[in-house]
Amino acid sequence: MEKQTYYISVGSRGISQIKTGTPFELEIEATDEEIRALRGVFDEMYTADVSGFVRAHIPFLEYHNDPENDKMDRELMNVYQMLYDLGKTETKQHIESMGILTNLDGENHSTM
């Protein structure tokens, strides 16, 4: 399958093929199937975000026991790993500079 250029905004969970269509942070090259997978992870982030919002309004639940927030963190890591794998050189460099794919033991999980 042929890869095409896409412009991604992680904050708004936006995916566009038009560079000037929406503000974006990262540029990737992906197949239709890879974009569907990325959209799926963005959808999981949305679900976790809504669950976290609901949980935040339950005062007797302890903050450190927050599986919804943990799920959001995992999905965000999945997004950045996918964007790193599909990213152009500038995108990979930007994600590396963020240090977001480095786990607590300091090991970088980038595949570059």
Jmol script that loads the backbone (N, CA, C; Angstrom):
load data "model"
ATOM      1  N   MET A   1       0.839  -1.170   0.000  1.00  0.00           N
ATOM      2  CA  MET A   1       0.000   0.000   0.000  1.00  0.00           C
ATOM      3  C   MET A   1       0.896   1.249   0.000  1.00  0.00           C
ATOM      4  N   GLU A   2       0.501   2.252  -0.696  1.00  0.00           N
ATOM      5  CA  GLU A   2       1.286   3.480  -0.834  1.00  0.00           C
ATOM      6  C   GLU A   2       1.100   4.393   0.379  1.00  0.00           C
ATOM      7  N   LYS A   3       2.226   4.939   0.855  1.00  0.00           N
ATOM      8  CA  LYS A   3       2.183   5.869   1.985  1.00  0.00           C
ATOM      9  C   LYS A   3       1.933   7.277   1.479  1.00  0.00           C
ATOM     10  N   GLN A   4       1.200   8.031   2.281  1.00  0.00           N
ATOM     11  CA  GLN A   4       0.909   9.418   1.984  1.00  0.00           C
ATOM     12  C   GLN A   4       1.305  10.263   3.187  1.00  0.00           C
ATOM     13  N   THR A   5       1.487  11.549   2.975  1.00  0.00           N
ATOM     14  CA  THR A   5       1.855  12.459   4.054  1.00  0.00           C
ATOM     15  C   THR A   5       0.603  12.902   4.804  1.00  0.00           C
ATOM     16  N   TYR A   6       0.706  12.883   6.143  1.00  0.00           N
ATOM     17  CA  TYR A   6      -0.377  13.328   7.017  1.00  0.00           C
ATOM     18  C   TYR A   6       0.197  14.297   8.036  1.00  0.00           C
ATOM     19  N   TYR A   7      -0.640  15.218   8.481  1.00  0.00           N
ATOM     20  CA  TYR A   7      -0.272  16.223   9.462  1.00  0.00           C
ATOM     21  C   TYR A   7      -1.092  15.950  10.720  1.00  0.00           C
ATOM     22  N   ILE A   8      -0.398  15.831  11.848  1.00  0.00           N
ATOM     23  CA  ILE A   8      -1.023  15.341  13.073  1.00  0.00           C
ATOM     24  C   ILE A   8      -0.984  16.392  14.171  1.00  0.00           C
ATOM     25  N   SER A   9      -2.105  16.535  14.868  1.00  0.00           N
ATOM     26  CA  SER A   9      -2.178  17.334  16.087  1.00  0.00           C
ATOM     27  C   SER A   9      -2.583  16.395  17.213  1.00  0.00           C
ATOM     28  N   VAL A  10      -1.658  16.113  18.110  1.00  0.00           N
ATOM     29  CA  VAL A  10      -1.939  15.175  19.198  1.00  0.00           C
ATOM     30  C   VAL A  10      -2.965  15.777  20.156  1.00  0.00           C
ATOM     31  N   GLY A  11      -2.821  17.053  20.487  1.00  0.00           N
ATOM     32  CA  GLY A  11      -3.728  17.696  21.442  1.00  0.00           C
ATOM     33  C   GLY A  11      -5.185  17.647  21.029  1.00  0.00           C
ATOM     34  N   SER A  12      -5.444  17.906  19.758  1.00  0.00           N
ATOM     35  CA  SER A  12      -6.830  17.876  19.278  1.00  0.00           C
ATOM     36  C   SER A  12      -7.183  16.541  18.628  1.00  0.00           C
ATOM     37  N   ARG A  13      -6.217  15.628  18.617  1.00  0.00           N
ATOM     38  CA  ARG A  13      -6.375  14.298  18.002  1.00  0.00           C
ATOM     39  C   ARG A  13      -6.767  14.434  16.526  1.00  0.00           C
ATOM     40  N   GLY A  14      -6.145  15.395  15.860  1.00  0.00           N
ATOM     41  CA  GLY A  14      -6.458  15.666  14.463  1.00  0.00           C
ATOM     42  C   GLY A  14      -5.500  14.987  13.504  1.00  0.00           C
ATOM     43  N   ILE A  15      -6.046  14.539  12.392  1.00  0.00           N
ATOM     44  CA  ILE A  15      -5.284  13.922  11.303  1.00  0.00           C
ATOM     45  C   ILE A  15      -5.754  14.580  10.017  1.00  0.00           C
ATOM     46  N   SER A  16      -4.819  15.163   9.255  1.00  0.00           N
ATOM     47  CA  SER A  16      -5.197  15.854   8.023  1.00  0.00           C
ATOM     48  C   SER A  16      -4.175  15.575   6.929  1.00  0.00           C
ATOM     49  N   GLN A  17      -4.637  15.556   5.711  1.00  0.00           N
ATOM     50  CA  GLN A  17      -3.746  15.445   4.561  1.00  0.00           C
ATOM     51  C   GLN A  17      -3.439  16.819   3.977  1.00  0.00           C
ATOM     52  N   ILE A  18      -4.100  17.840   4.485  1.00  0.00           N
ATOM     53  CA  ILE A  18      -3.912  19.199   3.987  1.00  0.00           C
ATOM     54  C   ILE A  18      -3.066  19.958   4.993  1.00  0.00           C
ATOM     55  N   LYS A  19      -1.894  20.380   4.551  1.00  0.00           N
ATOM     56  CA  LYS A  19      -0.940  21.028   5.463  1.00  0.00           C
ATOM     57  C   LYS A  19      -1.509  22.297   6.084  1.00  0.00           C
ATOM     58  N   THR A  20      -2.250  23.059   5.332  1.00  0.00           N
ATOM     59  CA  THR A  20      -2.794  24.314   5.843  1.00  0.00           C
ATOM     60  C   THR A  20      -4.214  24.160   6.377  1.00  0.00           C
ATOM     61  N   GLY A  21      -4.724  22.945   6.406  1.00  0.00           N
ATOM     62  CA  GLY A  21      -6.104  22.716   6.815  1.00  0.00           C
ATOM     63  C   GLY A  21      -6.353  22.888   8.293  1.00  0.00           C
ATOM     64  N   THR A  22      -5.347  22.650   9.112  1.00  0.00           N
ATOM     65  CA  THR A  22      -5.494  22.730  10.556  1.00  0.00           C
ATOM     66  C   THR A  22      -4.113  22.869  11.178  1.00  0.00           C
ATOM     67  N   PRO A  23      -4.018  23.488  12.331  1.00  0.00           N
ATOM     68  CA  PRO A  23      -2.707  23.546  12.991  1.00  0.00           C
ATOM     69  C   PRO A  23      -2.234  22.127  13.318  1.00  0.00           C
ATOM     70  N   PHE A  24      -0.958  21.871  13.136  1.00  0.00           N
ATOM     71  CA  PHE A  24      -0.432  20.531  13.403  1.00  0.00           C
ATOM     72  C   PHE A  24       0.938  20.642  14.051  1.00  0.00           C
ATOM     73  N   GLU A  25       1.334  19.580  14.749  1.00  0.00           N
ATOM     74  CA  GLU A  25       2.636  19.535  15.391  1.00  0.00           C
ATOM     75  C   GLU A  25       3.603  18.604  14.669  1.00  0.00           C
ATOM     76  N   LEU A  26       3.076  17.530  14.088  1.00  0.00           N
ATOM     77  CA  LEU A  26       3.940  16.481  13.565  1.00  0.00           C
ATOM     78  C   LEU A  26       3.520  16.071  12.158  1.00  0.00           C
ATOM     79  N   GLU A  27       4.498  15.612  11.385  1.00  0.00           N
ATOM     80  CA  GLU A  27       4.265  15.176  10.011  1.00  0.00           C
ATOM     81  C   GLU A  27       4.716  13.719   9.898  1.00  0.00           C
ATOM     82  N   ILE A  28       3.840  12.896   9.338  1.00  0.00           N
ATOM     83  CA  ILE A  28       4.155  11.472   9.185  1.00  0.00           C
ATOM     84  C   ILE A  28       3.856  11.025   7.764  1.00  0.00           C
ATOM     85  N   GLU A  29       4.325   9.839   7.438  1.00  0.00           N
ATOM     86  CA  GLU A  29       3.954   9.157   6.201  1.00  0.00           C
ATOM     87  C   GLU A  29       3.355   7.819   6.585  1.00  0.00           C
ATOM     88  N   ALA A  30       2.127   7.563   6.113  1.00  0.00           N
ATOM     89  CA  ALA A  30       1.420   6.368   6.541  1.00  0.00           C
ATOM     90  C   ALA A  30       0.498   5.854   5.447  1.00  0.00           C
ATOM     91  N   THR A  31       0.191   4.566   5.556  1.00  0.00           N
ATOM     92  CA  THR A  31      -0.796   3.948   4.677  1.00  0.00           C
ATOM     93  C   THR A  31      -2.185   4.189   5.268  1.00  0.00           C
ATOM     94  N   ASP A  32      -3.220   3.887   4.500  1.00  0.00           N
ATOM     95  CA  ASP A  32      -4.589   4.013   4.998  1.00  0.00           C
ATOM     96  C   ASP A  32      -4.787   3.153   6.248  1.00  0.00           C
ATOM     97  N   GLU A  33      -4.218   1.948   6.233  1.00  0.00           N
ATOM     98  CA  GLU A  33      -4.350   1.031   7.369  1.00  0.00           C
ATOM     99  C   GLU A  33      -3.671   1.604   8.621  1.00  0.00           C
ATOM    100  N   GLU A  34      -2.508   2.202   8.459  1.00  0.00           N
ATOM    101  CA  GLU A  34      -1.802   2.795   9.593  1.00  0.00           C
ATOM    102  C   GLU A  34      -2.572   3.985  10.154  1.00  0.00           C
ATOM    103  N   ILE A  35      -3.206   4.757   9.284  1.00  0.00           N
ATOM    104  CA  ILE A  35      -4.022   5.887   9.737  1.00  0.00           C
ATOM    105  C   ILE A  35      -5.248   5.388  10.494  1.00  0.00           C
ATOM    106  N   ARG A  36      -5.853   4.300  10.029  1.00  0.00           N
ATOM    107  CA  ARG A  36      -6.990   3.721  10.765  1.00  0.00           C
ATOM    108  C   ARG A  36      -6.547   3.282  12.158  1.00  0.00           C
ATOM    109  N   ALA A  37      -5.365   2.689  12.264  1.00  0.00           N
ATOM    110  CA  ALA A  37      -4.841   2.263  13.569  1.00  0.00           C
ATOM    111  C   ALA A  37      -4.590   3.480  14.467  1.00  0.00           C
ATOM    112  N   LEU A  38      -4.016   4.534  13.915  1.00  0.00           N
ATOM    113  CA  LEU A  38      -3.776   5.753  14.680  1.00  0.00           C
ATOM    114  C   LEU A  38      -5.099   6.364  15.138  1.00  0.00           C
ATOM    115  N   ARG A  39      -6.078   6.409  14.258  1.00  0.00           N
ATOM    116  CA  ARG A  39      -7.409   6.916  14.622  1.00  0.00           C
ATOM    117  C   ARG A  39      -7.996   6.080  15.757  1.00  0.00           C
ATOM    118  N   GLY A  40      -7.784   4.767  15.722  1.00  0.00           N
ATOM    119  CA  GLY A  40      -8.267   3.889  16.790  1.00  0.00           C
ATOM    120  C   GLY A  40      -7.645   4.237  18.137  1.00  0.00           C
ATOM    121  N   VAL A  41      -6.347   4.518  18.148  1.00  0.00           N
ATOM    122  CA  VAL A  41      -5.682   4.899  19.392  1.00  0.00           C
ATOM    123  C   VAL A  41      -6.178   6.263  19.856  1.00  0.00           C
ATOM    124  N   PHE A  42      -6.385   7.197  18.931  1.00  0.00           N
ATOM    125  CA  PHE A  42      -6.967   8.493  19.298  1.00  0.00           C
ATOM    126  C   PHE A  42      -8.356   8.294  19.908  1.00  0.00           C
ATOM    127  N   ASP A  43      -9.146   7.380  19.355  1.00  0.00           N
ATOM    128  CA  ASP A  43     -10.476   7.097  19.902  1.00  0.00           C
ATOM    129  C   ASP A  43     -10.375   6.524  21.314  1.00  0.00           C
ATOM    130  N   GLU A  44      -9.385   5.653  21.549  1.00  0.00           N
ATOM    131  CA  GLU A  44      -9.158   5.102  22.887  1.00  0.00           C
ATOM    132  C   GLU A  44      -8.769   6.214  23.863  1.00  0.00           C
ATOM    133  N   MET A  45      -7.959   7.166  23.396  1.00  0.00           N
ATOM    134  CA  MET A  45      -7.595   8.311  24.236  1.00  0.00           C
ATOM    135  C   MET A  45      -8.834   9.113  24.616  1.00  0.00           C
ATOM    136  N   TYR A  46      -9.724   9.317  23.664  1.00  0.00           N
ATOM    137  CA  TYR A  46     -10.948  10.059  23.934  1.00  0.00           C
ATOM    138  C   TYR A  46     -11.788   9.345  24.997  1.00  0.00           C
ATOM    139  N   THR A  47     -11.933   8.034  24.856  1.00  0.00           N
ATOM    140  CA  THR A  47     -12.704   7.251  25.817  1.00  0.00           C
ATOM    141  C   THR A  47     -12.089   7.348  27.207  1.00  0.00           C
ATOM    142  N   ALA A  48     -10.753   7.236  27.280  1.00  0.00           N
ATOM    143  CA  ALA A  48     -10.066   7.345  28.568  1.00  0.00           C
ATOM    144  C   ALA A  48     -10.223   8.752  29.140  1.00  0.00           C
ATOM    145  N   ASP A  49     -10.206   9.750  28.291  1.00  0.00           N
ATOM    146  CA  ASP A  49     -10.365  11.136  28.723  1.00  0.00           C
ATOM    147  C   ASP A  49     -11.744  11.357  29.340  1.00  0.00           C
ATOM    148  N   VAL A  50     -12.778  10.845  28.697  1.00  0.00           N
ATOM    149  CA  VAL A  50     -14.142  10.975  29.215  1.00  0.00           C
ATOM    150  C   VAL A  50     -14.269  10.231  30.543  1.00  0.00           C
ATOM    151  N   SER A  51     -13.706   9.034  30.617  1.00  0.00           N
ATOM    152  CA  SER A  51     -13.757   8.265  31.867  1.00  0.00           C
ATOM    153  C   SER A  51     -13.040   9.004  32.987  1.00  0.00           C
ATOM    154  N   GLY A  52     -11.902   9.617  32.667  1.00  0.00           N
ATOM    155  CA  GLY A  52     -11.167  10.388  33.658  1.00  0.00           C
ATOM    156  C   GLY A  52     -11.950  11.597  34.142  1.00  0.00           C
ATOM    157  N   PHE A  53     -12.674  12.228  33.224  1.00  0.00           N
ATOM    158  CA  PHE A  53     -13.513  13.372  33.593  1.00  0.00           C
ATOM    159  C   PHE A  53     -14.595  12.943  34.581  1.00  0.00           C
ATOM    160  N   VAL A  54     -15.235  11.825  34.300  1.00  0.00           N
ATOM    161  CA  VAL A  54     -16.280  11.315  35.191  1.00  0.00           C
ATOM    162  C   VAL A  54     -15.670  10.966  36.544  1.00  0.00           C
ATOM    163  N   ARG A  55     -14.522  10.271  36.542  1.00  0.00           N
ATOM    164  CA  ARG A  55     -13.867   9.876  37.775  1.00  0.00           C
ATOM    165  C   ARG A  55     -13.452  11.083  38.616  1.00  0.00           C
ATOM    166  N   ALA A  56     -13.067  12.165  37.985  1.00  0.00           N
ATOM    167  CA  ALA A  56     -12.635  13.370  38.704  1.00  0.00           C
ATOM    168  C   ALA A  56     -13.758  13.980  39.534  1.00  0.00           C
ATOM    169  N   HIS A  57     -14.991  13.629  39.223  1.00  0.00           N
ATOM    170  CA  HIS A  57     -16.132  14.186  39.944  1.00  0.00           C
ATOM    171  C   HIS A  57     -16.649  13.256  41.041  1.00  0.00           C
ATOM    172  N   ILE A  58     -15.881  12.231  41.348  1.00  0.00           N
ATOM    173  CA  ILE A  58     -16.238  11.318  42.437  1.00  0.00           C
ATOM    174  C   ILE A  58     -15.234  11.562  43.561  1.00  0.00           C
ATOM    175  N   PRO A  59     -15.609  12.327  44.575  1.00  0.00           N
ATOM    176  CA  PRO A  59     -14.638  12.806  45.566  1.00  0.00           C
ATOM    177  C   PRO A  59     -14.022  11.732  46.451  1.00  0.00           C
ATOM    178  N   PHE A  60     -14.657  10.608  46.646  1.00  0.00           N
ATOM    179  CA  PHE A  60     -14.120   9.620  47.573  1.00  0.00           C
ATOM    180  C   PHE A  60     -13.116   8.667  46.918  1.00  0.00           C
ATOM    181  N   LEU A  61     -12.908   8.765  45.607  1.00  0.00           N
ATOM    182  CA  LEU A  61     -11.893   7.941  44.947  1.00  0.00           C
ATOM    183  C   LEU A  61     -10.535   8.623  45.068  1.00  0.00           C
ATOM    184  N   GLU A  62      -9.552   7.853  45.499  1.00  0.00           N
ATOM    185  CA  GLU A  62      -8.208   8.398  45.674  1.00  0.00           C
ATOM    186  C   GLU A  62      -7.558   8.636  44.325  1.00  0.00           C
ATOM    187  N   TYR A  63      -6.832   9.768  44.231  1.00  0.00           N
ATOM    188  CA  TYR A  63      -6.210  10.142  42.960  1.00  0.00           C
ATOM    189  C   TYR A  63      -5.154   9.131  42.518  1.00  0.00           C
ATOM    190  N   HIS A  64      -4.375   8.606  43.460  1.00  0.00           N
ATOM    191  CA  HIS A  64      -3.305   7.675  43.091  1.00  0.00           C
ATOM    192  C   HIS A  64      -3.850   6.320  42.631  1.00  0.00           C
ATOM    193  N   ASN A  65      -5.112   6.056  42.870  1.00  0.00           N
ATOM    194  CA  ASN A  65      -5.751   4.838  42.400  1.00  0.00           C
ATOM    195  C   ASN A  65      -6.678   5.226  41.250  1.00  0.00           C
ATOM    196  N   ASP A  66      -6.091   5.502  40.103  1.00  0.00           N
ATOM    197  CA  ASP A  66      -6.836   6.094  38.989  1.00  0.00           C
ATOM    198  C   ASP A  66      -6.554   5.333  37.692  1.00  0.00           C
ATOM    199  N   PRO A  67      -7.206   4.200  37.478  1.00  0.00           N
ATOM    200  CA  PRO A  67      -6.943   3.415  36.264  1.00  0.00           C
ATOM    201  C   PRO A  67      -7.292   4.161  34.976  1.00  0.00           C
ATOM    202  N   GLU A  68      -8.260   5.089  35.045  1.00  0.00           N
ATOM    203  CA  GLU A  68      -8.605   5.855  33.844  1.00  0.00           C
ATOM    204  C   GLU A  68      -7.428   6.740  33.417  1.00  0.00           C
ATOM    205  N   ASN A  69      -6.785   7.372  34.383  1.00  0.00           N
ATOM    206  CA  ASN A  69      -5.630   8.216  34.081  1.00  0.00           C
ATOM    207  C   ASN A  69      -4.458   7.368  33.568  1.00  0.00           C
ATOM    208  N   ASP A  70      -4.278   6.192  34.164  1.00  0.00           N
ATOM    209  CA  ASP A  70      -3.219   5.280  33.702  1.00  0.00           C
ATOM    210  C   ASP A  70      -3.471   4.848  32.253  1.00  0.00           C
ATOM    211  N   LYS A  71      -4.745   4.594  31.920  1.00  0.00           N
ATOM    212  CA  LYS A  71      -5.080   4.206  30.543  1.00  0.00           C
ATOM    213  C   LYS A  71      -4.787   5.350  29.582  1.00  0.00           C
ATOM    214  N   MET A  72      -5.111   6.566  29.987  1.00  0.00           N
ATOM    215  CA  MET A  72      -4.830   7.734  29.143  1.00  0.00           C
ATOM    216  C   MET A  72      -3.325   7.856  28.897  1.00  0.00           C
ATOM    217  N   ASP A  73      -2.531   7.657  29.935  1.00  0.00           N
ATOM    218  CA  ASP A  73      -1.071   7.714  29.790  1.00  0.00           C
ATOM    219  C   ASP A  73      -0.568   6.646  28.823  1.00  0.00           C
ATOM    220  N   ARG A  74      -1.093   5.434  28.950  1.00  0.00           N
ATOM    221  CA  ARG A  74      -0.680   4.342  28.059  1.00  0.00           C
ATOM    222  C   ARG A  74      -1.037   4.656  26.605  1.00  0.00           C
ATOM    223  N   GLU A  75      -2.248   5.164  26.387  1.00  0.00           N
ATOM    224  CA  GLU A  75      -2.681   5.475  25.028  1.00  0.00           C
ATOM    225  C   GLU A  75      -1.849   6.616  24.439  1.00  0.00           C
ATOM    226  N   LEU A  76      -1.496   7.594  25.266  1.00  0.00           N
ATOM    227  CA  LEU A  76      -0.654   8.688  24.798  1.00  0.00           C
ATOM    228  C   LEU A  76       0.727   8.161  24.386  1.00  0.00           C
ATOM    229  N   MET A  77       1.266   7.239  25.161  1.00  0.00           N
ATOM    230  CA  MET A  77       2.549   6.626  24.798  1.00  0.00           C
ATOM    231  C   MET A  77       2.421   5.835  23.493  1.00  0.00           C
ATOM    232  N   ASN A  78       1.293   5.139  23.337  1.00  0.00           N
ATOM    233  CA  ASN A  78       1.050   4.400  22.091  1.00  0.00           C
ATOM    234  C   ASN A  78       1.011   5.347  20.896  1.00  0.00           C
ATOM    235  N   VAL A  79       0.341   6.481  21.059  1.00  0.00           N
ATOM    236  CA  VAL A  79       0.264   7.472  19.978  1.00  0.00           C
ATOM    237  C   VAL A  79       1.654   7.955  19.605  1.00  0.00           C
ATOM    238  N   TYR A  80       2.439   8.362  20.606  1.00  0.00           N
ATOM    239  CA  TYR A  80       3.766   8.885  20.299  1.00  0.00           C
ATOM    240  C   TYR A  80       4.687   7.818  19.712  1.00  0.00           C
ATOM    241  N   GLN A  81       4.530   6.568  20.142  1.00  0.00           N
ATOM    242  CA  GLN A  81       5.342   5.508  19.542  1.00  0.00           C
ATOM    243  C   GLN A  81       4.955   5.313  18.076  1.00  0.00           C
ATOM    244  N   MET A  82       3.650   5.322  17.789  1.00  0.00           N
ATOM    245  CA  MET A  82       3.194   5.191  16.403  1.00  0.00           C
ATOM    246  C   MET A  82       3.690   6.362  15.563  1.00  0.00           C
ATOM    247  N   LEU A  83       3.586   7.574  16.103  1.00  0.00           N
ATOM    248  CA  LEU A  83       4.027   8.753  15.364  1.00  0.00           C
ATOM    249  C   LEU A  83       5.533   8.723  15.146  1.00  0.00           C
ATOM    250  N   TYR A  84       6.271   8.221  16.118  1.00  0.00           N
ATOM    251  CA  TYR A  84       7.720   8.089  15.954  1.00  0.00           C
ATOM    252  C   TYR A  84       8.028   7.100  14.831  1.00  0.00           C
ATOM    253  N   ASP A  85       7.351   5.954  14.857  1.00  0.00           N
ATOM    254  CA  ASP A  85       7.592   4.916  13.849  1.00  0.00           C
ATOM    255  C   ASP A  85       7.240   5.390  12.443  1.00  0.00           C
ATOM    256  N   LEU A  86       6.187   6.204  12.319  1.00  0.00           N
ATOM    257  CA  LEU A  86       5.724   6.679  11.015  1.00  0.00           C
ATOM    258  C   LEU A  86       6.303   8.038  10.634  1.00  0.00           C
ATOM    259  N   GLY A  87       6.960   8.680  11.564  1.00  0.00           N
ATOM    260  CA  GLY A  87       7.371  10.063  11.391  1.00  0.00           C
ATOM    261  C   GLY A  87       8.500  10.289  10.412  1.00  0.00           C
ATOM    262  N   LYS A  88       8.474  11.488   9.851  1.00  0.00           N
ATOM    263  CA  LYS A  88       9.592  11.951   9.044  1.00  0.00           C
ATOM    264  C   LYS A  88      10.728  12.305  10.004  1.00  0.00           C
ATOM    265  N   THR A  89      11.893  12.592   9.476  1.00  0.00           N
ATOM    266  CA  THR A  89      13.081  12.842  10.302  1.00  0.00           C
ATOM    267  C   THR A  89      12.818  13.916  11.352  1.00  0.00           C
ATOM    268  N   GLU A  90      12.199  15.021  10.958  1.00  0.00           N
ATOM    269  CA  GLU A  90      11.935  16.111  11.898  1.00  0.00           C
ATOM    270  C   GLU A  90      11.004  15.656  13.017  1.00  0.00           C
ATOM    271  N   THR A  91      10.028  14.842  12.682  1.00  0.00           N
ATOM    272  CA  THR A  91       9.088  14.329  13.677  1.00  0.00           C
ATOM    273  C   THR A  91       9.815  13.434  14.670  1.00  0.00           C
ATOM    274  N   LYS A  92      10.648  12.538  14.164  1.00  0.00           N
ATOM    275  CA  LYS A  92      11.414  11.654  15.049  1.00  0.00           C
ATOM    276  C   LYS A  92      12.309  12.462  15.976  1.00  0.00           C
ATOM    277  N   GLN A  93      12.975  13.468  15.438  1.00  0.00           N
ATOM    278  CA  GLN A  93      13.859  14.299  16.262  1.00  0.00           C
ATOM    279  C   GLN A  93      13.063  15.032  17.335  1.00  0.00           C
ATOM    280  N   HIS A  94      11.892  15.543  16.965  1.00  0.00           N
ATOM    281  CA  HIS A  94      11.069  16.261  17.930  1.00  0.00           C
ATOM    282  C   HIS A  94      10.621  15.331  19.060  1.00  0.00           C
ATOM    283  N   ILE A  95      10.157  14.152  18.722  1.00  0.00           N
ATOM    284  CA  ILE A  95       9.691  13.208  19.746  1.00  0.00           C
ATOM    285  C   ILE A  95      10.854  12.778  20.633  1.00  0.00           C
ATOM    286  N   GLU A  96      12.017  12.553  20.031  1.00  0.00           N
ATOM    287  CA  GLU A  96      13.195  12.212  20.834  1.00  0.00           C
ATOM    288  C   GLU A  96      13.527  13.332  21.810  1.00  0.00           C
ATOM    289  N   SER A  97      13.429  14.585  21.354  1.00  0.00           N
ATOM    290  CA  SER A  97      13.755  15.720  22.222  1.00  0.00           C
ATOM    291  C   SER A  97      12.768  15.848  23.380  1.00  0.00           C
ATOM    292  N   MET A  98      11.559  15.354  23.200  1.00  0.00           N
ATOM    293  CA  MET A  98      10.559  15.391  24.259  1.00  0.00           C
ATOM    294  C   MET A  98      10.887  14.398  25.372  1.00  0.00           C
ATOM    295  N   GLY A  99      11.594  13.304  25.025  1.00  0.00           N
ATOM    296  CA  GLY A  99      11.908  12.267  25.998  1.00  0.00           C
ATOM    297  C   GLY A  99      10.693  11.473  26.434  1.00  0.00           C
ATOM    298  N   ILE A 100       9.628  11.547  25.685  1.00  0.00           N
ATOM    299  CA  ILE A 100       8.367  10.912  26.079  1.00  0.00           C
ATOM    300  C   ILE A 100       8.395   9.388  25.941  1.00  0.00           C
ATOM    301  N   LEU A 101       9.269   8.855  25.108  1.00  0.00           N
ATOM    302  CA  LEU A 101       9.335   7.409  24.928  1.00  0.00           C
ATOM    303  C   LEU A 101      10.381   6.764  25.836  1.00  0.00           C
ATOM    304  N   THR A 102      10.882   7.514  26.797  1.00  0.00           N
ATOM    305  CA  THR A 102      11.840   6.980  27.755  1.00  0.00           C
ATOM    306  C   THR A 102      11.079   6.568  28.999  1.00  0.00           C
ATOM    307  N   ASN A 103      11.259   5.322  29.393  1.00  0.00           N
ATOM    308  CA  ASN A 103      10.536   4.865  30.585  1.00  0.00           C
ATOM    309  C   ASN A 103      11.297   5.236  31.855  1.00  0.00           C
ATOM    310  N   LEU A 104      10.811   4.814  32.979  1.00  0.00           N
ATOM    311  CA  LEU A 104      11.381   5.222  34.252  1.00  0.00           C
ATOM    312  C   LEU A 104      12.811   4.744  34.467  1.00  0.00           C
ATOM    313  N   ASP A 105      13.224   3.642  33.849  1.00  0.00           N
ATOM    314  CA  ASP A 105      14.598   3.186  34.029  1.00  0.00           C
ATOM    315  C   ASP A 105      15.567   3.887  33.085  1.00  0.00           C
ATOM    316  N   GLY A 106      15.074   4.868  32.317  1.00  0.00           N
ATOM    317  CA  GLY A 106      15.933   5.667  31.463  1.00  0.00           C
ATOM    318  C   GLY A 106      16.196   5.055  30.098  1.00  0.00           C
ATOM    319  N   GLU A 107      15.605   3.908  29.822  1.00  0.00           N
ATOM    320  CA  GLU A 107      15.816   3.257  28.536  1.00  0.00           C
ATOM    321  C   GLU A 107      14.903   3.870  27.484  1.00  0.00           C
ATOM    322  N   ASN A 108      15.479   4.268  26.352  1.00  0.00           N
ATOM    323  CA  ASN A 108      14.694   4.854  25.279  1.00  0.00           C
ATOM    324  C   ASN A 108      14.073   3.735  24.461  1.00  0.00           C
ATOM    325  N   HIS A 109      12.778   3.824  24.204  1.00  0.00           N
ATOM    326  CA  HIS A 109      12.066   2.783  23.467  1.00  0.00           C
ATOM    327  C   HIS A 109      11.878   3.117  22.000  1.00  0.00           C
ATOM    328  N   SER A 110      12.571   4.124  21.526  1.00  0.00           N
ATOM    329  CA  SER A 110      12.505   4.477  20.118  1.00  0.00           C
ATOM    330  C   SER A 110      13.180   3.376  19.306  1.00  0.00           C
ATOM    331  N   THR A 111      12.710   3.221  18.069  1.00  0.00           N
ATOM    332  CA  THR A 111      13.263   2.185  17.217  1.00  0.00           C
ATOM    333  C   THR A 111      14.252   2.735  16.216  1.00  0.00           C
ATOM    334  N   MET A 112      14.587   4.006  16.313  1.00  0.00           N
ATOM    335  CA  MET A 112      15.494   4.623  15.351  1.00  0.00           C
ATOM    336  C   MET A 112      16.930   4.244  15.622  1.00  0.00           C
TER     337      MET A 112
END
end "model"
wireframe off; spacefill off
backbone 0.3
color backbone group
